[in-house]
Amino acid sequence: MVKELKNCGILYKIIGIVFIVFILVLIGYYSAATTEKLKQADYIGRDNNVITISKKGTVYATPNLVKISFSVITEEKKVGDALKGNSEKSNAVIEFLKEQGVSETDIKTTYFNVSPLYEWHKDSLDIYSSSGTRVLVGYEANQTIEVKIRDVEKVSSLIEGAVSAGANEVNNLSFIVENEEAFKTQARTKAIIDAKAEASQTAQTLGVKLGNIISFTESTYIPYDYSLKSSVAGMGESVASPSVALGENKIEVTVNIVFEIK
């Protein structure tokens, strides 16, 4: 009996030792996991310690190139007459532009079309009647010529002369700065300098120090198109020279910079 009790006591001691070891293993595991989570939390905290600054840099540039489109439209009863008449007037416009110093490489046909013209003839005099016949009455030839004008002082006189030579419509006048990349660089530089200055001032106010730049993005805004559409009803008429003001193009770059703070 005494021997059995001793054996039970030894068994209990072994069970107790195993239990204690198991508890120690669990404590070690959860301690390591907790430490790792604290490290992660510390890392996440550092990632959130940033200052984001957005600034715009703006410069103005005088356009040195003008794009414009001249359309020649001719209506005749016969398709051959429409084509011939339109071709003669289009060639006259092109020749005039060349005579005024516009390079042949700056003159391009961007649209050409010949289409039939129809009229709806009613079968009766009743205004409420929907019956009738679609009748072919002629043909329309349309050619559009896009021109680059590099001598911007001549824009008004070239418009007047092209219309007198046979153009029916003047469309899509655009003022362009050809070397706009140089102006974009100026605008970007202004924006970055202002962003750095504001970031330094903000950090000083917060009592922190600026670290590395974490990210940088930019966007550009260059509104240079000025739409113009003018139609001329009659050909061979005396057309007053239009007044076209070049003005200045605004080139705007917005930068977004994220600074690390310490």
BAFI-3210 file (N, C-alpha, C; in Angstrom, 3 decimals, decimal comma, padded with zeros to 6 digits):
// residues 262
n [1|2|3|4|5|6|7|8|9|10|11|12|13|14|15|16|17|18|19|20|21|22|23|24|25|26|27|28|29|30|31|32|33|34|35|36|37|38|39|40|41|42|43|44|45|46|47|48|49|50|51|52|53|54|55|56|57|58|59|60|61|62|63|64|65|66|67|68|69|70|71|72|73|74|75|76|77|78|79|80|81|82|83|84|85|86|87|88|89|90|91|92|93|94|95|96|97|98|99|100|101|102|103|104|105|106|107|108|109|110|111|112|113|114|115|116|117|118|119|120|121|122|123|124|125|126|127|128|129|130|131|132|133|134|135|136|137|138|139|140|141|142|143|144|145|146|147|148|149|150|151|152|153|154|155|156|157|158|159|160|161|162|163|164|165|166|167|168|169|170|171|172|173|174|175|176|177|178|179|180|181|182|183|184|185|186|187|188|189|190|191|192|193|194|195|196|197|198|199|200|201|202|203|204|205|206|207|208|209|210|211|212|213|214|215|216|217|218|219|220|221|222|223|224|225|226|227|228|229|230|231|232|233|234|235|236|237|238|239|240|241|242|243|244|245|246|247|248|249|250|251|252|253|254|255|256|257|258|259|260|261|262]
n.u [000,836|001,870|003,910|002,487|001,359|003,633|004,407|002,293|002,712|005,116|004,265|002,448|004,225|005,720|003,728|003,143|005,566|005,668|003,423|004,202|006,364|004,970|003,398|005,411|006,414|004,185|004,062|006,459|005,994|003,773|004,905|006,913|005,317|003,882|005,931|006,714|004,393|004,393|006,665|005,784|003,698|005,157|006,561|004,497|003,598|005,756|005,575|003,321|004,107|004,304|004,461|002,394|002,580|001,111|001,584|001,299|002,866|003,172|003,585|003,753|003,482|004,138|002,409|003,986|003,227|000,545|-002,321|-004,712|-007,791|-009,044|-011,980|-013,262|-016,152|-018,310|-021,229|-022,950|-024,985|-024,100|-021,847|-019,263|-018,871|-019,014|-016,757|-014,714|-015,014|-014,598|-012,026|-010,549|-010,920|-009,827|-007,176|-006,501|-006,602|-004,491|-002,308|-002,283|-001,573|001,023|002,300|002,351|004,324|003,991|005,122|005,203|005,199|003,770|001,168|-001,726|-004,093|-006,867|-009,389|-011,711|-014,512|-017,278|-020,639|-024,096|-026,856|-030,073|-033,565|-036,786|-039,712|-043,061|-046,059|-048,498|-050,309|-051,105|-050,298|-050,152|-049,721|-047,740|-046,699|-044,491|-041,638|-038,218|-035,788|-032,973|-030,873|-028,395|-024,815|-022,358|-019,103|-016,420|-013,591|-011,071|-008,460|-005,650|-003,565|-000,354|000,766|003,582|004,602|003,242|002,218|000,954|-001,515|-004,182|-004,264|-003,809|-006,062|-008,029|-007,160|-007,286|-009,999|-010,934|-009,802|-011,281|-012,089|-014,719|-015,284|-013,804|-012,023|-011,260|-009,084|-005,958|-003,704|-000,350|002,433|005,468|007,910|007,139|007,994|010,221|009,046|007,342|009,246|010,182|007,837|007,447|009,761|009,319|007,056|008,090|010,076|008,445|006,943|008,878|009,665|007,303|006,987|009,240|008,663|006,292|007,197|008,945|007,160|005,701|007,633|009,321|011,625|012,442|012,559|013,506|012,227|009,287|007,413|006,552|004,537|003,095|001,101|-000,002|-001,291|-002,304|-003,955|-004,511|-006,084|-008,152|-011,258|-012,519|-014,982|-015,997|-018,191|-018,531|-020,760|-020,904|-018,777|-015,857|-016,431|-015,645|-013,775|-013,538|-010,542|-010,029|-009,658|-007,251|-006,241|-003,302|-002,414|-001,438|-000,320|-001,217|000,801|000,718|001,880|001,274|002,509|002,790|004,141|005,407|006,787|008,952|008,862|010,757]
n.v [-001,206|001,216|001,390|001,741|004,248|005,814|005,503|006,808|009,424|010,065|009,989|012,139|014,231|014,140|014,739|017,331|018,629|018,422|019,958|022,467|022,955|023,095|025,385|027,299|027,180|028,131|030,748|031,790|031,652|033,408|035,720|036,237|036,623|038,892|040,769|040,934|042,014|044,489|045,571|045,728|047,549|049,770|050,236|050,805|053,143|054,872|055,036|056,575|059,045|061,659|064,519|066,031|067,976|070,207|072,084|074,766|075,771|078,482|079,784|082,171|082,301|083,664|082,761|081,136|079,916|079,321|077,435|076,757|076,093|075,986|075,733|074,709|074,814|073,628|073,735|072,164|071,257|069,088|066,410|066,463|069,174|070,221|069,068|070,109|072,919|073,176|072,203|074,105|076,423|075,568|075,139|077,744|078,931|077,570|078,330|081,079|081,086|080,017|082,021|083,971|083,201|080,903|077,705|074,816|072,401|073,004|073,048|071,197|068,839|067,900|066,911|065,581|065,421|064,256|064,594|063,700|065,967|066,385|067,156|067,487|066,905|067,653|065,777|066,990|070,068|070,219|071,108|069,423|066,981|064,048|062,762|062,387|063,014|062,159|064,045|064,194|066,939|067,944|068,157|068,204|069,322|069,130|070,367|070,466|072,398|072,338|074,659|075,710|078,543|080,328|082,855|084,797|087,332|087,645|086,443|087,561|088,855|086,666|085,107|086,789|086,895|084,179|083,630|085,407|084,179|081,900|080,283|079,028|078,610|079,235|077,636|076,252|077,690|077,816|078,710|078,174|077,251|076,403|075,503|074,488|072,734|073,790|075,880|074,430|073,214|075,448|076,151|073,833|073,877|076,203|075,358|073,200|074,470|076,163|074,207|072,864|074,955|075,449|072,969|072,916|075,074|074,177|071,861|073,032|074,493|072,388|071,254|069,233|067,343|067,401|064,535|062,172|062,455|060,815|060,310|061,571|063,378|064,815|067,128|068,609|071,583|073,041|075,248|075,928|076,082|077,977|078,275|079,044|079,841|080,715|081,601|082,183|083,553|084,372|084,236|085,922|088,341|091,408|091,047|091,953|092,370|090,239|090,899|089,436|088,494|087,511|087,180|085,536|082,257|080,203|078,199|075,623|073,796|071,334|070,070|067,281|066,443|064,133|064,214|062,629|062,771|063,346]
n.w [000,000|000,859|-000,967|-003,356|-002,947|-002,961|-005,599|-006,897|-006,016|-007,302|-009,954|-010,008|-009,589|-011,948|-013,814|-012,972|-013,496|-016,317|-016,972|-016,018|-017,734|-020,173|-019,748|-019,590|-022,213|-023,652|-022,627|-023,590|-026,362|-026,772|-025,822|-027,682|-029,959|-029,208|-028,990|-031,690|-032,787|-031,564|-032,723|-035,368|-035,049|-034,280|-036,640|-038,451|-037,292|-037,789|-040,551|-040,851|-040,056|-041,627|-043,831|-046,125|-048,960|-051,269|-054,139|-056,546|-059,546|-061,718|-064,962|-067,655|-071,170|-074,383|-077,293|-080,078|-082,329|-084,520|-085,153|-087,642|-089,367|-092,666|-094,499|-097,620|-099,411|-101,842|-103,805|-106,375|-109,252|-110,710|-110,012|-111,028|-111,592|-109,020|-107,821|-109,468|-109,183|-106,428|-106,146|-107,589|-106,036|-103,580|-104,323|-104,927|-102,415|-101,133|-102,729|-102,246|-099,512|-099,626|-101,101|-099,213|-097,559|-096,051|-095,264|-097,396|-096,047|-093,821|-094,525|-094,779|-095,963|-094,188|-094,348|-096,667|-098,721|-100,656|-101,228|-101,852|-102,400|-101,141|-101,515|-099,993|-101,555|-101,415|-102,032|-102,127|-101,496|-098,935|-095,718|-093,609|-094,587|-094,885|-096,955|-099,719|-101,863|-102,013|-103,465|-105,569|-105,761|-106,220|-105,616|-102,998|-102,400|-100,162|-098,638|-096,194|-094,945|-092,975|-091,375|-090,327|-088,830|-088,539|-088,430|-086,409|-086,447|-088,822|-088,796|-088,854|-091,419|-093,084|-092,647|-093,721|-096,412|-097,193|-097,044|-098,987|-101,169|-101,473|-099,308|-097,283|-094,615|-091,413|-088,963|-085,686|-084,375|-082,851|-080,330|-079,789|-077,790|-078,828|-077,619|-075,106|-073,102|-071,827|-070,426|-068,789|-067,158|-065,757|-064,359|-062,821|-061,232|-059,718|-058,246|-056,739|-055,177|-053,627|-052,316|-050,770|-049,085|-047,657|-046,406|-044,714|-043,033|-041,858|-040,529|-038,684|-037,128|-036,018|-034,501|-035,364|-037,462|-040,935|-043,030|-045,507|-048,911|-049,577|-051,605|-054,907|-057,075|-060,066|-061,983|-065,059|-066,483|-069,375|-070,976|-074,173|-076,449|-078,539|-079,633|-082,814|-085,075|-088,203|-090,757|-094,247|-096,407|-099,137|-102,036|-103,181|-102,078|-100,388|-097,562|-094,221|-092,355|-089,645|-086,133|-084,239|-081,149|-079,575|-076,910|-073,831|-072,952|-070,249|-068,275|-066,125|-063,381|-061,023|-058,039|-055,847|-052,869|-050,575|-047,458|-045,154|-041,601|-038,606]
ca.u [000,000|002,784|004,625|001,570|001,238|004,873|004,353|001,337|003,362|006,096|003,499|001,930|005,352|006,040|002,643|003,318|006,712|005,241|002,480|004,971|007,103|003,976|003,040|006,563|006,449|003,118|004,451|007,502|005,399|002,973|005,802|007,545|004,291|003,573|007,072|006,646|003,288|004,829|007,575|004,973|002,977|006,138|006,860|003,318|003,595|006,742|005,065|002,291|004,707|004,654|003,822|002,082|002,464|000,698|001,820|001,198|003,796|002,537|004,333|002,996|004,315|003,488|002,393|004,821|002,684|-000,920|-002,942|-006,041|-008,341|-009,891|-012,817|-013,804|-017,372|-018,909|-022,448|-023,308|-025,942|-023,369|-020,740|-018,030|-018,765|-018,733|-015,354|-013,852|-015,089|-013,999|-010,590|-009,984|-010,893|-008,873|-005,831|-006,281|-006,297|-003,145|-001,334|-002,205|-000,820|002,435|002,798|002,518|005,460|003,689|005,827|004,351|005,115|002,836|-000,177|-002,139|-005,526|-007,292|-010,741|-012,220|-015,752|-018,265|-021,894|-025,274|-027,782|-031,464|-034,660|-038,034|-040,803|-044,351|-046,949|-049,702|-050,147|-051,552|-049,127|-050,146|-049,445|-046,372|-046,302|-043,635|-040,558|-036,867|-035,278|-031,569|-030,818|-027,019|-023,716|-021,525|-017,704|-015,915|-012,180|-010,560|-006,997|-005,067|-002,378|000,456|001,270|004,697|004,683|001,945|001,726|000,214|-002,728|-005,380|-004,227|-003,921|-007,481|-008,726|-006,782|-007,768|-011,441|-011,088|-009,365|-012,284|-012,486|-016,063|-015,314|-012,541|-012,310|-010,240|-007,897|-005,247|-002,444|000,509|003,830|006,179|008,902|006,457|008,680|011,075|008,178|006,899|010,346|010,155|006,673|007,725|010,771|008,634|006,178|008,915|010,682|007,389|006,561|009,936|009,613|006,147|007,253|010,189|007,957|005,347|007,970|009,447|006,019|005,346|008,739|009,907|012,589|012,103|013,393|013,563|010,986|008,750|006,791|006,423|003,687|002,816|000,131|000,218|-002,475|-001,918|-005,110|-004,038|-006,986|-009,190|-012,087|-013,061|-015,673|-016,562|-018,689|-018,662|-021,856|-020,629|-017,377|-015,463|-016,808|-014,593|-013,887|-012,749|-009,521|-010,434|-008,657|-006,954|-005,299|-002,566|-002,396|-000,430|-000,789|-000,848|001,338|000,604|002,286|000,966|003,311|002,405|005,337|005,230|008,039|009,039|009,269|011,445]
ca.v [000,000|002,354|001,441|002,293|005,686|006,449|005,546|007,866|010,713|010,289|010,265|013,495|015,153|014,162|015,493|018,732|019,168|018,555|021,083|023,704|023,161|023,494|026,772|028,125|027,232|029,050|032,119|032,190|031,860|034,632|036,847|036,522|037,170|040,248|041,615|041,151|042,938|045,819|046,050|046,104|048,772|050,845|050,481|051,467|054,496|055,659|055,264|057,594|060,313|062,331|065,784|066,078|069,357|070,366|073,451|075,043|076,724|079,017|080,725|082,611|082,334|084,173|081,737|081,396|079,109|079,333|076,455|077,180|075,286|076,647|074,792|075,164|074,033|073,998|073,009|072,230|070,224|067,917|066,070|066,911|070,619|070,461|068,709|071,045|074,233|073,122|072,034|075,387|077,351|075,042|075,419|079,186|079,191|077,045|079,182|082,340|080,858|079,866|083,330|084,767|082,693|079,672|076,572|073,733|071,352|073,472|073,043|069,792|068,553|067,016|066,371|065,718|064,650|064,603|063,957|064,172|066,875|066,009|067,986|066,752|067,517|067,090|065,372|067,825|071,360|070,084|071,248|068,322|065,734|063,549|062,060|063,184|062,315|062,657|064,351|064,586|068,266|068,348|067,528|069,111|068,937|069,808|070,109|071,253|072,554|072,801|075,480|076,187|079,887|080,577|084,306|085,017|088,678|087,598|085,625|088,280|089,071|085,363|084,716|087,616|086,497|082,823|083,736|086,060|083,236|080,859|079,534|079,346|078,543|079,307|076,866|075,641|078,519|077,397|079,397|077,138|077,534|075,212|075,037|074,549|071,928|074,683|076,610|073,450|073,055|076,627|076,053|072,742|074,339|077,110|074,587|072,409|075,394|076,574|073,044|072,647|076,042|075,236|071,783|073,304|075,925|073,330|071,004|073,876|074,801|071,160|070,838|068,000|067,536|066,753|063,430|061,967|062,547|059,466|060,204|062,815|063,304|066,123|067,215|069,823|072,164|074,019|075,558|076,773|076,115|078,992|077,865|080,103|079,353|081,807|081,172|083,244|083,146|084,601|084,240|087,095|089,542|092,045|090,574|092,753|091,601|090,067|091,218|088,233|088,805|086,314|087,049|084,639|080,941|079,849|076,837|075,400|072,467|071,075|068,977|066,724|065,850|063,565|064,241|061,918|063,617|062,619]
ca.w [000,000|000,963|-002,250|-004,371|-002,699|-003,431|-007,074|-007,287|-005,758|-008,368|-011,174|-009,883|-009,766|-013,384|-014,478|-012,609|-014,234|-017,717|-017,030|-015,867|-018,988|-021,174|-019,461|-019,960|-023,677|-024,077|-022,277|-024,539|-027,692|-026,795|-025,612|-028,977|-030,854|-028,753|-029,374|-033,137|-033,052|-031,144|-033,754|-036,520|-034,705|-034,317|-038,050|-039,010|-036,760|-038,510|-041,907|-040,811|-039,672|-042,876|-044,180|-047,555|-049,431|-052,658|-054,564|-057,981|-060,157|-062,926|-065,809|-068,830|-072,369|-075,589|-078,351|-081,254|-083,433|-084,596|-086,045|-088,074|-090,457|-093,665|-095,248|-098,902|-099,654|-103,131|-104,167|-107,798|-109,637|-111,169|-109,132|-111,653|-111,411|-107,597|-107,605|-110,183|-108,546|-105,091|-106,334|-108,025|-104,890|-102,595|-104,836|-104,812|-100,993|-100,863|-103,423|-101,505|-098,271|-099,990|-101,502|-097,995|-096,791|-095,301|-095,852|-097,909|-095,014|-092,785|-095,109|-094,860|-096,105|-093,102|-094,592|-098,031|-098,819|-101,675|-100,823|-102,600|-101,720|-101,407|-101,022|-099,805|-102,312|-101,001|-103,118|-102,118|-100,838|-097,549|-094,844|-092,641|-095,295|-094,716|-098,178|-100,578|-102,568|-101,790|-104,793|-105,673|-106,377|-106,512|-104,862|-102,209|-102,202|-098,962|-098,341|-095,069|-094,991|-091,708|-091,643|-089,216|-089,114|-087,626|-088,282|-085,762|-086,739|-090,077|-088,658|-089,315|-092,864|-093,750|-092,594|-094,703|-097,766|-097,484|-097,298|-100,299|-102,202|-101,688|-098,105|-096,789|-093,156|-090,669|-087,742|-084,818|-084,169|-081,644|-080,038|-079,228|-077,444|-079,316|-076,654|-073,808|-072,102|-071,046|-069,497|-067,796|-066,206|-064,888|-063,469|-061,880|-060,278|-058,790|-057,362|-055,814|-054,213|-052,690|-051,497|-049,775|-048,106|-046,782|-045,595|-043,665|-042,078|-041,121|-039,617|-037,603|-036,264|-035,301|-033,654|-035,892|-038,528|-042,195|-043,472|-046,954|-049,685|-049,758|-052,932|-055,672|-058,269|-060,639|-063,080|-065,844|-067,108|-070,400|-071,842|-075,264|-077,605|-078,600|-080,769|-083,660|-086,268|-088,979|-092,061|-095,244|-097,290|-100,557|-102,418|-103,937|-101,367|-099,609|-096,184|-093,294|-091,645|-088,252|-085,117|-083,459|-080,073|-079,168|-075,453|-073,267|-072,500|-068,867|-068,107|-064,683|-062,909|-059,611|-057,477|-054,548|-052,284|-049,237|-046,712|-043,881|-040,470|-037,530]
c.u [000,866|003,524|003,759|001,411|002,473|004,873|003,416|001,959|004,363|005,380|002,963|003,031|005,710|005,006|002,794|004,457|006,355|004,333|003,218|005,744|006,168|003,596|004,175|006,672|005,395|003,491|005,504|006,943|004,643|003,824|006,482|006,553|003,960|004,682|007,036|005,535|003,668|005,780|006,802|004,235|003,903|006,474|005,718|003,259|004,571|006,260|004,056|002,849|005,213|003,942|003,610|001,830|002,080|000,859|001,702|002,269|003,217|003,482|003,459|003,950|003,504|003,533|003,290|004,389|001,162|-001,363|-004,344|-006,487|-009,236|-010,671|-013,343|-014,970|-018,027|-020,117|-022,752|-024,298|-025,255|-022,158|-019,412|-017,803|-018,430|-017,265|-014,412|-013,825|-014,397|-012,479|-009,919|-009,874|-009,908|-007,443|-005,497|-005,929|-004,869|-002,075|-001,170|-001,357|000,682|003,057|003,081|003,610|005,191|004,353|004,845|004,176|004,151|001,405|-000,591|-003,656|-005,929|-008,677|-011,104|-013,452|-016,611|-019,547|-023,060|-026,139|-029,215|-032,414|-035,916|-039,160|-042,121|-045,230|-048,192|-049,387|-050,580|-050,333|-049,035|-049,825|-047,979|-045,871|-045,446|-042,540|-039,220|-036,185|-033,808|-031,481|-029,384|-026,014|-022,919|-020,131|-017,141|-014,458|-011,731|-009,037|-006,532|-003,742|-001,684|001,060|002,349|004,978|003,340|001,380|000,865|-001,141|-003,955|-005,404|-004,336|-005,358|-008,270|-008,430|-007,288|-009,261|-011,693|-010,724|-010,358|-012,706|-013,859|-016,124|-013,894|-012,807|-011,040|-008,943|-007,258|-003,945|-001,547|001,891|004,631|007,164|008,331|007,145|009,579|010,257|007,605|007,975|010,388|009,014|006,889|008,714|010,157|007,809|006,993|009,554|009,656|006,981|007,605|009,903|008,459|006,354|008,198|009,508|006,990|006,074|008,488|008,331|005,626|006,446|009,352|010,904|012,142|013,100|013,428|012,204|010,518|008,119|006,651|005,536|003,444|001,749|000,307|-001,089|-002,023|-003,120|-004,690|-004,995|-008,005|-010,028|-012,639|-013,757|-016,340|-016,986|-018,844|-019,697|-021,493|-019,149|-017,088|-015,861|-015,591|-014,793|-012,983|-011,765|-009,900|-009,300|-008,462|-005,881|-004,634|-002,617|-001,253|-001,078|-000,315|-000,377|001,455|000,969|001,985|001,790|002,741|003,593|005,030|006,608|007,920|009,429|009,819|011,154]
c.v [001,250|002,546|002,055|003,806|006,435|006,575|006,655|009,243|011,058|010,669|011,690|014,522|015,275|014,978|016,983|019,377|019,389|019,760|022,418|024,013|023,655|024,964|027,712|028,273|028,202|030,499|032,635|032,493|033,174|035,876|037,245|037,143|038,606|041,216|041,950|042,134|044,363|046,420|046,531|047,417|049,977|051,235|051,240|052,912|055,386|055,984|056,407|058,956|061,030|063,675|065,772|067,522|069,358|071,833|073,568|076,046|077,170|079,960|081,060|082,750|082,857|083,107|082,131|080,541|079,157|078,258|076,935|076,307|076,138|075,575|075,462|074,248|074,550|073,122|073,243|071,111|068,947|067,682|066,555|068,398|070,967|070,195|069,729|072,407|074,244|072,999|073,351|076,361|076,894|075,339|076,910|079,567|078,765|077,925|080,521|082,179|080,729|081,205|084,223|084,210|081,469|078,490|075,494|072,620|071,736|073,561|071,591|069,685|067,534|066,408|066,617|064,833|065,187|063,866|064,520|065,096|066,512|067,076|067,120|067,511|066,848|066,797|066,241|069,130|071,332|070,110|070,104|066,984|065,348|062,823|062,979|062,342|062,983|062,809|064,787|065,926|068,706|067,606|068,611|068,525|069,784|069,406|071,038|071,224|073,086|073,503|075,829|077,532|080,212|082,071|084,777|086,411|088,699|086,891|086,323|088,440|087,755|084,856|085,481|087,154|085,126|082,841|084,378|085,114|082,106|080,065|079,996|079,405|078,623|078,680|076,598|076,438|078,149|078,157|078,433|077,698|076,294|074,663|075,033|073,710|072,791|075,466|075,678|073,242|074,234|076,540|074,975|073,175|075,278|076,341|073,806|073,306|075,829|075,427|072,774|073,709|075,837|074,023|072,119|074,143|075,104|072,450|071,800|074,202|073,589|070,687|069,517|068,358|066,804|065,647|063,365|062,212|061,129|059,292|061,578|062,554|064,718|066,014|068,562|070,283|073,255|074,287|076,482|076,841|077,233|078,711|079,090|079,464|080,526|081,281|082,382|082,804|083,278|084,640|085,497|088,392|090,139|091,682|091,402|091,860|091,471|090,419|089,988|088,581|087,520|086,100|086,179|083,328|080,698|078,401|076,592|073,962|072,374|069,886|068,575|065,958|065,372|063,491|063,367|062,906|062,760|063,270]
c.w [000,000|-000,351|-003,345|-004,217|-003,183|-004,963|-007,588|-007,097|-006,857|-009,665|-011,175|-010,112|-011,247|-014,152|-014,205|-013,376|-015,699|-017,899|-016,966|-017,149|-020,090|-021,008|-019,883|-021,471|-024,202|-023,811|-023,257|-025,910|-027,759|-026,565|-026,922|-029,943|-030,501|-029,145|-030,859|-033,491|-032,659|-032,156|-034,974|-036,258|-034,753|-035,751|-038,720|-038,535|-037,488|-039,917|-041,939|-040,433|-040,914|-042,953|-045,696|-047,962|-050,910|-053,041|-056,084|-058,392|-061,484|-063,651|-067,011|-070,012|-073,547|-076,681|-079,526|-082,446|-083,369|-085,580|-086,386|-089,248|-091,346|-094,415|-096,511|-099,255|-100,938|-103,417|-105,646|-108,117|-110,092|-110,281|-109,706|-111,465|-109,962|-107,291|-108,240|-109,495|-107,185|-105,173|-106,717|-106,845|-103,819|-103,024|-104,730|-103,370|-100,676|-101,505|-102,715|-100,245|-098,557|-100,359|-100,299|-097,078|-095,946|-096,003|-096,306|-096,876|-093,890|-093,308|-095,342|-095,019|-095,041|-093,327|-096,054|-098,162|-099,965|-101,314|-101,631|-101,741|-102,132|-100,873|-100,918|-100,512|-101,919|-102,213|-103,196|-101,401|-099,377|-096,624|-093,835|-093,306|-095,128|-095,968|-099,050|-101,195|-102,259|-103,148|-104,717|-106,409|-106,679|-105,647|-104,128|-102,072|-101,061|-098,727|-097,220|-095,080|-093,639|-091,993|-090,328|-089,607|-088,083|-087,455|-087,730|-086,034|-088,001|-089,978|-089,238|-090,827|-093,631|-093,735|-093,653|-096,126|-098,147|-097,789|-098,664|-101,437|-102,411|-100,473|-097,623|-095,262|-092,595|-089,306|-086,939|-084,732|-082,838|-081,515|-079,265|-078,911|-077,807|-078,291|-075,237|-072,734|-071,223|-070,025|-068,431|-066,732|-065,235|-063,871|-062,409|-060,805|-059,240|-057,768|-056,325|-054,762|-053,171|-051,769|-050,413|-048,684|-047,129|-045,880|-044,443|-042,588|-041,220|-040,111|-038,426|-036,613|-035,422|-034,358|-034,071|-036,983|-039,782|-042,512|-044,988|-047,607|-049,988|-051,130|-053,565|-056,876|-058,780|-061,719|-063,747|-066,477|-068,075|-071,305|-072,979|-076,445|-077,471|-079,838|-081,508|-084,839|-086,946|-090,340|-092,972|-096,262|-098,755|-100,848|-103,229|-103,264|-100,672|-098,144|-095,292|-092,554|-090,173|-087,304|-084,224|-082,438|-079,592|-077,660|-074,972|-072,851|-071,073|-068,827|-066,612|-064,333|-061,415|-059,136|-056,128|-053,992|-050,862|-048,579|-045,464|-042,809|-039,352|-036,192]
res [m|v|k|e|l|k|n|c|g|i|l|y|k|i|i|g|i|v|f|i|v|f|i|l|v|l|i|g|y|y|s|a|a|t|t|e|k|l|k|q|a|d|y|i|g|r|d|n|n|v|i|t|i|s|k|k|g|t|v|y|a|t|p|n|l|v|k|i|s|f|s|v|i|t|e|e|k|k|v|g|d|a|l|k|g|n|s|e|k|s|n|a|v|i|e|f|l|k|e|q|g|v|s|e|t|d|i|k|t|t|y|f|n|v|s|p|l|y|e|w|h|k|d|s|l|d|i|y|s|s|s|g|t|r|v|l|v|g|y|e|a|n|q|t|i|e|v|k|i|r|d|v|e|k|v|s|s|l|i|e|g|a|v|s|a|g|a|n|e|v|n|n|l|s|f|i|v|e|n|e|e|a|f|k|t|q|a|r|t|k|a|i|i|d|a|k|a|e|a|s|q|t|a|q|t|l|g|v|k|l|g|n|i|i|s|f|t|e|s|t|y|i|p|y|d|y|s|l|k|s|s|v|a|g|m|g|e|s|v|a|s|p|s|v|a|l|g|e|n|k|i|e|v|t|v|n|i|v|f|e|i|k]
***
